[in-house]
Amino acid sequence: MKQQEITKMSVEDLKDQIANGTETLVKMRLAHKVSPMENPLQIRSLRRNIARLKTELTKREAQA
């Protein structure tokens, strides 16, 4: 997800995306522990995407 897409999202959408992403990340980590994933870089990209979403949410809360 690109930064431009993130800035266009509403606060509720950001929170939903963070919750969904966190849940997916936990599942991916567990699946990777059990049997190695074909592309483990997906975990890194998802983790960074969640960080981008949290940063945008924090920035908006500071402005309000």
GROMACS elastic network, one bead per residue, 0.5 to 0.9 nm:
[ bonds ]
;  ai    aj funct       b0    kb
    1     4     6  0.84188   500
    1     5     6  0.66433   500
    1     6     6  0.72237   500
    1    49     6  0.67580   500
    2     5     6  0.54128   500
    2     6     6  0.65134   500
    2     7     6  0.89714   500
    2    49     6  0.86318   500
    3     7     6  0.62385   500
    3     8     6  0.87776   500
    3    52     6  0.76402   500
    3    53     6  0.88005   500
    3    56     6  0.89873   500
    4     7     6  0.52735   500
    4     8     6  0.65134   500
    5     8     6  0.53317   500
    5     9     6  0.67063   500
    6     9     6  0.53902   500
    6    10     6  0.86128   500
    6    14     6  0.76529   500
    6    52     6  0.80076   500
    6    53     6  0.67804   500
    6    56     6  0.74185   500
    7    10     6  0.80517   500
    7    56     6  0.71865   500
    9    12     6  0.81071   500
    9    13     6  0.58961   500
    9    14     6  0.63887   500
   10    13     6  0.51550   500
   10    14     6  0.62738   500
   10    15     6  0.87851   500
   11    14     6  0.50461   500
   11    15     6  0.63097   500
   11    16     6  0.86703   500
   11    57     6  0.67681   500
   11    60     6  0.80274   500
   12    15     6  0.51492   500
   12    16     6  0.61935   500
   12    17     6  0.86112   500
   13    16     6  0.50348   500
   13    17     6  0.60509   500
   13    18     6  0.85197   500
   14    17     6  0.51361   500
   14    18     6  0.61278   500
   14    19     6  0.86199   500
   14    53     6  0.62304   500
   14    54     6  0.78172   500
   14    56     6  0.81539   500
   14    57     6  0.67453   500
   15    18     6  0.51160   500
   15    19     6  0.61958   500
   15    20     6  0.86174   500
   15    53     6  0.81900   500
   15    54     6  0.83138   500
   15    57     6  0.78171   500
   16    19     6  0.51494   500
   16    20     6  0.61102   500
   16    21     6  0.83996   500
   17    20     6  0.51101   500
   17    21     6  0.58155   500
   17    22     6  0.83545   500
   17    50     6  0.79193   500
   17    53     6  0.76475   500
   18    21     6  0.50875   500
   18    22     6  0.59629   500
   18    23     6  0.85192   500
   18    49     6  0.88078   500
   18    50     6  0.58130   500
   18    51     6  0.86265   500
   18    53     6  0.65231   500
   18    54     6  0.71126   500
   19    22     6  0.52341   500
   19    23     6  0.62358   500
   19    24     6  0.86400   500
   19    50     6  0.89385   500
   20    23     6  0.52018   500
   20    24     6  0.61572   500
   20    25     6  0.85461   500
   21    24     6  0.50599   500
   21    25     6  0.59928   500
   21    26     6  0.86524   500
   21    46     6  0.69762   500
   21    47     6  0.80592   500
   21    49     6  0.82059   500
   21    50     6  0.63402   500
   22    25     6  0.50027   500
   22    26     6  0.62969   500
   22    27     6  0.87223   500
   22    46     6  0.85574   500
   22    47     6  0.80897   500
   22    50     6  0.72136   500
   23    26     6  0.52968   500
   23    27     6  0.64259   500
   23    28     6  0.87130   500
   24    27     6  0.51151   500
   24    28     6  0.60710   500
   24    29     6  0.85860   500
   24    46     6  0.84935   500
   25    28     6  0.50280   500
   25    29     6  0.60896   500
   25    30     6  0.85621   500
   25    43     6  0.66654   500
   25    46     6  0.68135   500
   25    47     6  0.71016   500
   26    29     6  0.52024   500
   26    30     6  0.62355   500
   26    31     6  0.86230   500
   27    30     6  0.51690   500
   27    31     6  0.61180   500
   27    32     6  0.85412   500
   28    31     6  0.50645   500
   28    32     6  0.60415   500
   28    33     6  0.86184   500
   28    37     6  0.84893   500
   28    40     6  0.89284   500
   28    42     6  0.86511   500
   28    43     6  0.68580   500
   29    32     6  0.50504   500
   29    33     6  0.62479   500
   29    34     6  0.87776   500
   29    43     6  0.72833   500
   30    33     6  0.51366   500
   30    34     6  0.63766   500
   30    35     6  0.87175   500
   31    34     6  0.52175   500
   31    35     6  0.61268   500
   31    36     6  0.73795   500
   31    37     6  0.73404   500
   32    35     6  0.52650   500
   32    37     6  0.52915   500
   32    40     6  0.75793   500
   33    36     6  0.64695   500
   33    37     6  0.86300   500
   36    39     6  0.85200   500
   36    40     6  0.76848   500
   37    40     6  0.54796   500
   39    42     6  0.61445   500
   39    43     6  0.84233   500
   40    43     6  0.57325   500
   40    44     6  0.74784   500
   41    44     6  0.51498   500
   41    45     6  0.63854   500
   41    46     6  0.86442   500
   42    45     6  0.51517   500
   42    46     6  0.60585   500
   42    47     6  0.84859   500
   43    46     6  0.52298   500
   43    47     6  0.61061   500
   43    48     6  0.86389   500
   44    47     6  0.51225   500
   44    48     6  0.61938   500
   44    49     6  0.85464   500
   45    48     6  0.51561   500
   45    49     6  0.60650   500
   45    50     6  0.86553   500
   46    50     6  0.62189   500
   46    51     6  0.86308   500
   47    50     6  0.52142   500
   47    51     6  0.63571   500
   47    52     6  0.88341   500
   48    52     6  0.62632   500
   48    53     6  0.87008   500
   49    52     6  0.50521   500
   49    53     6  0.63248   500
   49    54     6  0.86948   500
   50    53     6  0.50825   500
   50    54     6  0.61820   500
   50    55     6  0.85721   500
   51    54     6  0.50817   500
   51    55     6  0.60676   500
   51    56     6  0.86361   500
   52    55     6  0.51126   500
   52    56     6  0.62854   500
   52    57     6  0.86675   500
   53    56     6  0.52369   500
   53    57     6  0.62331   500
   53    58     6  0.86890   500
   54    57     6  0.50216   500
   54    58     6  0.61102   500
   54    59     6  0.85091   500
   55    58     6  0.51624   500
   55    59     6  0.61131   500
   55    60     6  0.86810   500
   56    59     6  0.50225   500
   56    60     6  0.62404   500
   56    61     6  0.86647   500
   57    60     6  0.52182   500
   57    61     6  0.62270   500
   57    62     6  0.86632   500
   58    61     6  0.51037   500
   58    62     6  0.61691   500
   58    63     6  0.87168   500
   59    62     6  0.52137   500
   59    63     6  0.64389   500
   59    64     6  0.89430   500
   60    63     6  0.51296   500
   60    64     6  0.63894   500
   61    64     6  0.52256   500
